[in-house]
Amino acid sequence: MPQAAASRQQTKSLSEAERRQVLLEARTLILYIADHVLQQPTDLTLTTVETPNELMVQLKIAPDEVSRVVGKHGRLIRAIRTILAAMSAKTGARITLDLIGYLEEPASVTPPHARATL
């Protein structure tokens, strides 16, 4: 048992090229899943912000598509984040996913309480 604990504490030090490859795979995985889940995958935007200790991935999609990425009771988004956590353990850098819904024309949207009723 002590050997197993010692082996878990030792982490492989990745080269910069290997680290970049894992981060590219994380980005590719997110795009692949979103592309197959969304009805209009052309409306998504994926941006990444990378620091030495963290890769933040922001997935921007239309508000009516958010539920497709989240899944029932948040299962799909949780599964994606679990896979990213496993990938981040390999790189030593934290990989986070932020899901952002956006409106194409916010000025044309009238809040329900502002609509006139007859």
C-alpha positions in Angstrom: 0.0 0.0 0.0 2.8 2.5 0.7 4.1 2.0 -2.8 0.8 2.9 -4.3 0.6 6.1 -2.3 4.2 7.0 -3.3 3.4 6.4 -7.0 0.4 8.6 -6.9 2.4 11.4 -5.4 4.9 11.2 -8.3 3.6 13.1 -11.2 5.2 13.0 -14.6 6.7 16.3 -15.6 5.5 17.0 -19.1 7.5 19.0 -21.6 6.0 22.2 -23.0 5.1 20.4 -26.3 3.4 17.5 -24.5 1.5 20.0 -22.3 0.3 21.9 -25.4 -0.8 18.7 -27.0 -3.0 17.8 -24.0 -4.5 21.2 -24.0 -5.2 21.0 -27.7 -6.9 17.7 -27.2 -9.0 19.2 -24.5 -10.1 22.0 -26.8 -10.8 19.5 -29.6 -12.8 17.3 -27.3 -15.1 20.2 -26.3 -15.6 21.2 -29.9 -16.4 17.6 -30.9 -19.0 17.1 -28.2 -20.6 20.6 -28.8 -20.7 20.0 -32.5 -22.6 16.7 -32.1 -25.0 18.0 -29.4 -26.0 21.3 -30.8 -28.6 21.8 -33.5 -26.7 24.8 -34.9 -23.0 24.1 -34.2 -22.0 27.0 -36.4 -23.3 29.4 -33.7 -20.7 28.3 -31.1 -17.6 30.2 -30.3 -14.7 28.7 -28.3 -12.2 31.0 -26.7 -9.3 30.0 -24.5 -7.3 31.9 -22.0 -4.1 30.2 -21.0 -1.8 30.9 -18.0 1.0 28.8 -16.7 -1.2 27.0 -14.2 -4.7 27.2 -15.9 -6.5 26.9 -19.2 -9.9 28.5 -19.1 -12.1 27.5 -22.0 -15.2 29.6 -22.7 -17.9 28.1 -24.8 -20.4 30.7 -26.1 -23.6 29.3 -27.6 -27.1 30.6 -28.3 -29.4 30.6 -25.2 -31.8 28.1 -26.6 -28.9 25.6 -27.1 -27.6 25.9 -23.5 -29.8 23.1 -22.2 -28.4 20.7 -24.9 -24.9 21.2 -23.6 -25.9 21.0 -19.9 -28.0 17.9 -20.4 -30.6 16.4 -18.0 -29.8 17.5 -14.5 -26.4 18.8 -15.6 -25.1 15.3 -16.4 -23.4 16.2 -19.8 -21.6 19.3 -18.6 -20.5 17.4 -15.5 -19.2 14.5 -17.6 -17.2 17.0 -19.8 -15.8 18.7 -16.7 -14.8 15.3 -15.2 -12.9 14.4 -18.4 -11.2 17.8 -18.3 -10.2 17.3 -14.7 -8.6 14.0 -15.7 -6.7 15.8 -18.5 -5.6 18.5 -16.1 -4.2 16.0 -13.7 -2.0 14.8 -16.6 -0.7 18.3 -17.4 -0.5 19.7 -13.9 -2.5 22.7 -15.1 -6.1 23.3 -14.2 -8.6 23.1 -17.1 -11.9 24.9 -16.6 -15.0 25.1 -18.8 -17.3 28.1 -18.7 -20.6 27.8 -20.6 -21.9 31.2 -21.8 -25.2 31.7 -23.5 -25.6 34.9 -25.6 -28.2 36.8 -27.4 -27.6 37.8 -31.0 -29.8 41.0 -30.8 -30.4 42.0 -27.2 -32.0 45.3 -28.1 -34.9 43.5 -29.9 -35.8 41.4 -26.9 -38.6 42.9 -24.7 -38.8 41.6 -21.1 -42.1 39.8 -20.4 -43.2 42.4 -17.8 -42.8 45.2 -20.3 -45.2 43.8 -22.9 -48.6 45.3 -23.1 -51.5 43.1 -22.3 -55.0 43.5 -23.6 
